[in-house]
Amino acid sequence: MEIVYAPILLDAEDYESADIAIVTGSLRTEADERRLRRARERSDCLLAFGSCACFGGIHGLADKEGIKGDFKGGQGLRLRDSVDPVWRVAKVDLAIPGCPPPEKNVKKFLENLLLPVDSVQGKTVCDECPRKRSGERKIEKFRRGLAGVDSERCFLDQGIPCIGFATSSGCGALCPSSNYPCYGCMGFSGSIGEQDLGIARAISALASGFENEKASETLADPVGFFMRFTYPCFSLKGAKKNGSKGR
């Protein structure tokens, strides 16, 4: 294996071609978009690596506030109108989500390059989580903070927001195992370009467990909860106030 271009490792300023281009980060500046288009043109396979490349990432929430304009850095980089995952601009062949991508998934990917095998997807973080869940969940309200949380019981059973029930597996339930709720860095099940469906299913599934109508009002930041890593994938994020759809 030969690395032909990697600014963090090599002094090479350019490259003619590559078998695989591994792209990290989301699209925020026009320079980001130019580099991505060049990588797509010059490589046989493009891999979106990490939640920012796959879904737009946490900083994609900046679009909620409509942050635009020029970045007055050393290179005078101009910001794009929105933060986007790489698939909005270029065809993505492979994707490894995660913040950061789980080591075992990276290992499987490298092994699969040498000996391709069929992949198995569809399970959620809950399937990997060691916490004990009740048979019937009824959420009266959501609580803030993790003070006094039972480290063995399901977070949702304790009224603590957790999106592991809708998040794709593959991380080994790292956050819940460390006594921290899942916020969906692995994305929803399905392709990286079909996150809208996953968001809708997650909202519907959680709403079915509410004890009363006011339970939803105790969720402080619904967008940040359901779309902390995937907001740039949401097709209605650019909707106009008059009801006309954006992108």
Summary of the structure (lengths in Angstrom):
residues: 247
radius of gyration: 19.8
end to end distance: 39.6
largest distance: 60.2
contacts: 679
relative contact order: 0.14
helix: 32%
strand: 15%
